Amino acid sequence: MFLGFLILFFGILPATTLVGGLLRARRGGTRVTASANGIRIQEQSAWKAGPEKLITAPKILDIDFSPSRSVVSSTRHGAGDEPLDPRTERVLMALSRLVPGGGITIKTQRGLITFGQGLGDDEIRYLHSIVRRALIGSA
């Protein structure tokens, strides 16, 4: 019994913690550095960092974000003059909570660059405001 406790406490539990940490780290993340000079974006995983994208401020045309709630509003506008059924609208609102946000899109002269996909609506709005303020130079 005592040996089983030691194996569980000092073997299995730390191993599951280690595996969980590696899986979370494998998903990686994105490092975004914004300043008045521009934006640097670098994707990171558990074992390596991806190439760094540098977008200078003069090349940035606009910064836009698309929260998951925009799905409901676009559906309302897509229905035309006919109002949505209240039950349909409730279902759409419930489903929009399950859909991750579209992230932040930087529109440049060369194309679109997106980051922050999967964040919640509040997080996307906050990140958008921080990046815009940094580019303006008031951050």
C-alpha angles and dihedrals in degrees: 000000000000092000090050090053092051093049091049096044099040101027117028100033095050090045092054090047090051093048091048091050092049092050092050091048092047090062085061126186145237125262112208121187115186127185138150088274095058146279130297118199123188127176115215133194133180096277107023146016120239126230116295118244114211118196114184118217097245090057094054112098099176144341116222135175132200117204120198091250089070087076090068094046093048089050090053091052092043092057090068118210095341114095118230120255109258091236091052091050092051091050091049091050091050092048092047089062089059095049114085118233121266093239130224120317121204111203112208137168089261099047144281127320119191131194137161097049113166097029121127121262094255092049092050092050091048094048090047092053093047093050093047092049091049092051092049089051100239095109 
